[in-house]
Amino acid sequence: MNTTKRAGAALLSLALAGTLAACGSGGGEPRDDAAGGNVTIDYWLWDDNQQASYQACADAFHTANPNITVKITQTAWAQYWQNLTTQLAAGQAPDVWTDHVSYYPQFVGSGQILDIQPYVTRDKVDLAQYQDGLADLWVKDGKRFGLPKDWDTEALVYNSAMLADQGIKADEMANLTWNPADGGSLQQVIAKLTVDEKGHNGLDPAFDKNHVKVYGFLPEWADGSQGQNGWGDLAVANGWTYLDKNPWGTHYRYDDPKLAQTIDWYRQLIDKGYAPKFDKQSTLGRDAVMAAGKGATTFAGSWTINTYLGPDAEQKFALAPMPVGPAGVRKTAINGLSDAIFAGTPHQEEAWKWVKFLGSADCQDIVAGNAAVFPAIKTAGDKAAAAHEAKGRDVHAYLDPTKTPGGTFLLPITDHGNEVSQIVQDAIQSVILGQAGAADALKKANDQVNALFT
């Protein structure tokens, strides 16, 4: 899924509107409110890289449905959710918006999102056409709150020129291992790619960790309670699971030592000078720091393909699969977006037609051809891979996990997502700042999180 798809701290703003119900509760029989008149559907998305693709979908949809015009509004990630929260609280949300698994439980709980299962049943939508597991993400208590539109996985992005400077071959990157004790070959590569201002790398006894020119690894710390862009993937590879069941579990496991071991490993990267200190890292974001040549590697989602491999990339980057964990397997989160219909829309039938089109091969093939993201429909995902290949991009590191049994896992979907995100992110950041030990901080956080469900 696409652009910054992690929920992170921005998720917390939904708490402001969580107790406010929208104008309608949704559900029931499908209805047609427009009676054949001309209708404009307001549609919101956050990814500017995808706006052109969905405008092409909107144009094709209007051709097929001349009485329905789709007006697209694109807003950057953080502002997107702030604006949506405000509009929902006022009962004036867009008819349809791009939705994220971290947010939609809040919408469901407050009655702000329409149950589309009656429409899916009526129109016999084929749910088997989507990548395995994605359609189930949007179901609770027999109600359905979206159709899959795309998916994303994680990979290791690296600066090719920096690898060459340190004599590291691409084949080595394809076979990295990781464990929380010594970091495996991943940590050796990170150390070698870390270079101080005098040109010493992290394996050189003369390396000066207090005057680093290029960090070997850039971690993500604004990743909420999921750690999609790094710590979550490694913790799962270490044998950890988020909660008792997913989706809609009620008992989290942030107190598992396997997670604490993972966070401690990240912390020692900072202590050794291989990663920037949390309170000293750039406010520009990892992508910008990588583009400036100040970082050699990072974990990044497939929605960043155009950022790192596109024609405007400022450095020469390549992709490697996630490292093999202690259990001998690679693990990456797989996530997906959908499109939500506002329960209070006066145009339910027209909004459904648009959402159904967004979830169809007619639209997803258009998106695939533009090689921005991997659409949820399996055949469209293959077409996106071919479009990337035609542009000379090797994206197998993102694709292969979806074809490997057990190679992916779903991010947690539960009630109280905003509170969980706040508690866990604060706890992990306190560890990285050196204010608390991982085991103690995560145990305390886990007790607070699980208290929300009792």
C-alpha positions in Angstrom: 0.0 0.0 0.0 1.2 3.2 -0.9 3.1 6.2 0.4 3.4 6.4 4.1 1.0 3.7 4.9 1.9 3.2 8.5 -0.5 4.7 11.0 2.1 6.1 13.3 1.4 9.1 15.5 -1.2 10.5 13.0 -3.6 7.7 14.0 -3.9 9.4 17.4 -6.0 12.3 16.0 -8.9 10.0 15.4 -9.5 9.9 19.1 -11.0 13.4 18.8 -13.8 12.1 16.6 -14.1 8.5 17.9 -17.2 9.2 20.0 -19.1 11.2 17.4 -21.4 9.2 15.2 -22.0 10.2 11.6 -25.3 11.2 10.0 -26.2 7.6 9.2 -25.2 4.2 10.5 -25.1 2.3 7.2 -26.2 -1.3 6.7 -29.5 -2.6 5.6 -30.7 -2.9 2.0 -28.9 -1.1 -0.8 -30.7 2.1 -1.8 -30.5 4.5 -4.7 -30.8 8.1 -3.6 -30.1 10.0 -6.8 -33.0 8.7 -8.8 -31.0 9.0 -12.0 -29.9 12.6 -11.5 -26.4 14.0 -12.0 -24.2 13.3 -9.0 -20.7 14.4 -8.0 -18.8 11.9 -5.7 -16.1 13.5 -3.5 -13.2 11.1 -3.3 -10.2 11.6 -1.1 -6.7 10.0 -1.3 -3.3 10.9 0.2 -0.7 9.6 -2.2 0.3 12.1 -4.9 2.1 9.3 -6.7 -1.2 7.6 -7.4 -3.4 10.6 -8.1 -2.9 10.4 -11.9 -3.8 6.7 -11.9 -7.0 7.2 -10.0 -7.9 10.2 -12.1 -7.6 7.9 -15.1 -9.9 5.5 -13.3 -12.3 8.4 -12.6 -12.4 9.4 -16.3 -13.1 5.8 -17.4 -15.8 5.5 -14.7 -17.5 8.7 -15.9 -17.5 7.5 -19.5 -19.3 4.4 -18.4 -21.6 6.4 -16.0 -22.1 9.8 -17.6 -24.4 11.0 -14.7 -21.7 10.4 -12.1 -18.6 12.7 -11.8 -15.8 11.8 -9.4 -14.0 14.8 -7.8 -10.6 13.8 -6.4 -8.9 15.6 -3.5 -5.3 14.6 -2.7 -3.8 15.7 0.7 -0.5 14.6 2.3 -0.7 11.8 4.8 -0.8 13.6 8.2 -3.0 16.4 7.0 -5.3 13.9 5.3 -6.3 12.2 8.5 -6.6 15.5 10.4 -9.0 16.8 7.7 -11.0 13.6 7.6 -11.3 13.6 11.4 -12.7 17.2 11.3 -15.1 16.4 8.5 -16.4 13.3 10.1 -16.9 15.1 13.4 -19.0 17.7 11.5 -20.9 15.0 9.6 -19.5 16.4 6.3 -17.0 13.7 5.2 -16.3 12.9 1.6 -18.6 10.4 0.0 -15.6 7.9 -0.4 -12.1 8.0 1.0 -9.0 5.8 0.8 -8.9 3.8 4.0 -6.2 2.1 6.1 -6.5 -0.9 8.4 -5.2 1.0 11.4 -8.0 3.6 11.1 -11.1 1.8 10.0 -12.0 0.1 13.3 -12.5 3.6 14.7 -14.8 4.4 11.9 -16.8 1.2 12.4 -17.1 1.7 16.1 -18.5 5.2 15.6 -20.9 4.3 12.8 -19.2 6.5 10.3 -18.5 3.9 7.6 -21.0 2.1 5.4 -21.5 -1.7 5.5 -21.2 -2.7 1.8 -21.9 -6.4 2.2 -25.5 -6.0 0.9 -24.1 -4.5 -2.3 -21.4 -7.1 -2.6 -24.0 -9.8 -2.3 -26.4 -8.2 -4.7 -23.8 -7.6 -7.4 -22.0 -10.9 -6.8 -18.6 -9.4 -6.4 -15.9 -12.1 -6.8 -13.8 -11.8 -3.6 -11.6 -14.7 -4.7 -9.9 -12.4 -7.3 -8.0 -10.6 -4.6 -4.6 -11.4 -3.1 -5.1 -14.0 -0.4 -6.3 -12.6 2.9 -6.9 -9.0 1.8 -10.7 -9.2 1.5 -11.0 -10.5 5.0 -9.3 -7.5 6.5 -12.4 -5.4 6.0 -15.0 -7.7 7.7 -16.3 -7.5 11.2 -19.4 -9.3 12.6 -20.5 -10.3 9.1 -20.4 -6.7 7.8 -17.9 -5.6 5.2 -16.4 -2.1 5.1 -14.3 -2.1 1.9 -13.0 -3.9 -1.1 -9.2 -4.4 -1.5 -7.5 -1.9 -3.8 -3.8 -2.7 -3.4 -1.1 -4.4 -1.2 2.3 -3.7 0.0 5.3 -5.6 1.5 8.6 -4.5 2.9 12.2 -4.9 1.6 15.7 -3.6 2.3 16.6 -0.5 0.2 20.3 0.1 -0.2 22.6 2.6 -1.9 24.4 0.7 -4.7 27.3 3.1 -5.0 28.0 2.8 -1.2 28.0 -1.0 -1.4 30.5 -0.9 -4.2 32.7 1.5 -2.2 32.9 -1.0 0.6 33.3 -4.0 -1.7 29.9 -5.5 -0.8 28.3 -7.5 -3.6 24.6 -7.5 -4.5 24.5 -11.3 -4.0 25.5 -10.8 -0.3 22.5 -8.5 0.1 20.1 -11.2 -1.3 21.2 -13.7 1.4 21.4 -11.6 4.6 20.6 -13.2 8.0 19.5 -11.5 11.2 19.3 -12.5 14.9 18.9 -10.2 18.0 22.2 -11.5 19.6 24.8 -10.2 17.1 22.6 -9.0 14.2 23.9 -11.7 11.9 25.3 -10.7 8.5 22.8 -7.8 8.3 24.6 -6.1 11.1 28.0 -6.8 9.5 26.8 -5.1 6.3 25.4 -2.1 8.3 28.6 -1.7 10.2 30.7 -1.8 7.0 28.4 0.8 5.3 28.7 3.2 8.3 31.5 5.7 7.5 32.9 8.4 9.7 34.1 11.8 8.6 37.7 10.4 8.1 36.5 7.5 5.9 36.7 4.7 8.5 33.9 2.2 8.4 32.2 0.7 11.4 34.4 -2.4 11.4 37.6 -0.4 11.6 39.0 0.0 15.1 39.6 3.7 14.3 35.9 4.3 13.5 34.6 7.4 15.3 31.0 6.9 16.2 30.7 10.6 17.3 31.5 12.0 13.9 29.6 9.9 11.4 29.3 10.9 7.8 27.0 8.1 6.5 24.9 5.9 8.7 24.7 2.3 7.7 21.0 2.0 8.6 18.1 4.4 9.1 15.4 3.1 11.4 11.8 4.2 11.5 10.6 5.3 15.0 7.3 7.0 14.2 5.7 3.6 13.4 3.0 3.4 16.0 2.2 0.0 17.5 2.9 -2.0 14.4 6.5 -1.4 13.3 5.6 -2.1 9.7 8.8 -0.4 8.5 11.2 -2.5 10.4 11.0 -3.6 14.0 7.7 -5.4 13.6 9.1 -7.5 10.6 12.2 -8.5 12.5 10.3 -9.3 15.7 7.9 -11.6 13.8 11.0 -13.2 12.2 12.2 -13.7 15.8 9.1 -15.7 16.6 6.9 -12.9 18.1 3.2 -12.4 17.4 1.2 -9.2 18.0 -1.8 -10.6 19.7 -4.0 -13.7 20.4 -5.8 -13.6 17.1 -5.9 -11.3 14.1 -8.1 -9.5 13.1 -10.1 -8.5 16.1 -8.0 -10.0 18.8 -8.3 -8.7 22.4 -5.0 -9.6 24.1 -1.7 -8.1 22.9 1.7 -9.6 23.5 4.0 -6.6 23.6 5.6 -8.1 26.8 7.1 -11.0 24.9 10.9 -11.1 25.4 11.2 -11.7 21.7 10.0 -8.2 21.0 12.2 -6.7 23.7 15.2 -8.5 22.2 14.4 -6.9 18.8 14.1 -3.4 20.2 17.3 -3.9 22.2 19.1 -4.8 18.9 17.9 -1.6 17.3 19.1 0.4 20.4 22.6 -1.1 20.2 22.9 0.0 16.5 22.5 3.6 17.8 25.0 2.9 20.7 27.6 1.7 18.2 27.0 4.7 15.9 25.6 2.7 13.0 22.2 4.4 13.2 21.4 8.0 14.2 20.3 8.9 17.7 16.6 9.3 17.9 16.7 12.8 19.3 19.4 13.8 16.7 18.0 12.3 13.5 16.9 14.5 10.7 13.3 15.9 10.7 13.3 15.4 6.9 12.3 11.8 7.0 14.2 8.7 5.9 13.5 9.0 2.2 15.0 12.5 2.1 18.0 11.4 4.2 18.6 8.5 1.9 18.3 10.7 -1.1 20.9 13.1 0.4 23.4 10.3 0.7 23.5 10.3 4.5 22.1 6.8 4.9 23.1 3.5 3.2 20.2 1.2 3.9 16.7 1.3 5.3 13.6 -0.9 5.3 10.9 0.6 3.1 7.5 -0.5 1.7 6.6 -1.2 -1.9 4.8 2.1 -2.1 8.2 3.8 -2.2 9.3 2.0 -5.4 9.0 5.2 -7.5 10.8 7.2 -4.8 13.9 4.9 -4.8 13.9 3.4 -8.3 12.1 6.1 -10.3 13.8 8.4 -12.8 14.0 11.3 -10.3 15.9 9.3 -7.6 18.9 11.3 -6.5 21.0 8.2 -5.8 21.4 4.8 -7.3 19.3 2.4 -5.2 18.4 -1.3 -5.3 16.3 -3.7 -3.3 17.1 -6.8 -1.3 14.7 -9.1 0.5 14.2 -8.9 4.2 16.9 -10.9 6.1 16.4 -14.5 7.1 15.5 -14.6 10.8 16.4 -17.0 13.6 13.7 -19.5 12.6 15.2 -19.7 9.1 12.5 -17.7 7.3 12.0 -14.2 6.0 9.0 -12.2 7.2 7.4 -9.1 5.9 4.1 -7.4 6.8 1.6 -7.4 4.0 -0.9 -4.6 4.2 -3.7 -3.4 1.9 -5.9 -0.4 1.5 -9.6 -0.2 0.6 -12.1 2.6 -0.2 -14.6 3.5 2.5 -18.1 4.9 1.9 -19.3 7.5 4.4 -22.3 6.3 6.2 -23.9 9.7 5.9 -23.5 10.1 2.1 -26.7 11.1 0.3 -25.4 9.1 -2.7 -25.0 5.6 -1.5 -25.7 3.8 -4.8 -23.4 6.1 -6.8 -20.7 5.8 -4.1 -21.0 2.1 -4.2 -20.7 2.1 -8.0 -17.4 4.0 -7.7 -16.1 1.8 -5.0 -17.0 -1.3 -7.0 -15.2 0.1 -10.0 -12.1 0.9 -7.9 -12.1 -2.7 -6.8 -12.5 -4.1 -10.3 -9.9 -5.2 -12.9 -11.1 -2.3 -15.1 -9.6 0.2 -12.7 -6.8 -1.9 -11.1 -5.4 -2.7 -14.5 -5.0 1.0 -15.2 -3.2 1.4 -11.9 -1.0 -1.6 -12.7 0.0 -0.1 -16.0 1.3 3.0 -14.3 3.6 0.9 -12.0 2.9 2.9 -8.9 1.7 0.2 -6.5 0.6 -3.5 -6.6 -3.1 -3.7 -7.1 -5.1 -6.2 -5.0 -6.4 -8.2 -7.9 -3.9 -11.0 -8.5 -3.9 -10.6 -12.3 -3.4 -6.8 -12.0 -0.6 -7.4 -9.5 1.2 -9.4 -12.1 0.7 -6.7 -14.7 2.2 -4.1 -12.3 5.2 -6.3 -11.9 5.6 -6.5 -15.7 5.2 -2.7 -15.9 8.1 -2.3 -13.4 10.2 -4.8 -15.3 9.6 -2.8 -18.5 11.0 0.2 -16.8 14.1 -1.7 -15.8 13.2 -2.1 -12.1 13.9 -5.3 -10.2 11.1 -5.5 -7.6 11.2 -9.2 -6.8 12.1 -8.4 -3.2 8.5 -7.1 -2.8 6.8 -9.8 -4.9 8.5 -13.0 -3.8 7.1 -13.0 -0.2 3.5 -13.0 -1.5 4.3 -16.2 -3.4 6.2 -17.9 -0.5 4.1 -19.8 2.1 4.5 -18.1 5.4 6.5 -15.2 4.0 4.0 -12.5 5.0 1.9 -11.7 8.0 -1.0 -9.3 8.6 -0.7 -6.2 10.7 -3.0 -6.1 13.8 -6.5 -5.0 13.4 -8.3 -4.4 16.7 -10.5 -1.9 18.6 -8.7 0.9 20.5 -6.1 1.2 17.7 -5.4 4.9 18.4 -4.8 4.3 22.1 -2.6 1.2 21.4 -0.5 3.2 18.9 0.1 6.0 21.4 1.0 3.7 24.3 3.4 1.4 22.4 5.1 4.1 20.3 5.8 6.1 23.5 7.2 3.0 25.2 9.5 2.1 22.3 10.7 5.7 21.8 11.5 5.8 25.6 13.8 2.8 25.1 15.5 4.3 22.1 16.1 7.5 24.0 17.7 5.5 26.8 15.0 6.4 29.3 13.9 2.8 30.0 14.9 -0.8 29.4 13.0 -2.6 26.6 11.6 -5.4 28.8 10.3 -3.1 31.5 8.9 -0.5 29.1 7.1 -3.0 27.0 5.7 -4.9 30.0 4.2 -1.7 31.3 2.9 -0.7 27.9 1.4 -4.2 27.4 -0.5 -4.0 30.7 -1.9 -0.6 29.7 -2.9 -1.8 26.2 -4.7 -5.0 27.5 -6.5 -3.0 30.1 -8.3 -1.3 27.3 -10.0 -4.5 26.4 -11.2 -5.5 29.9 
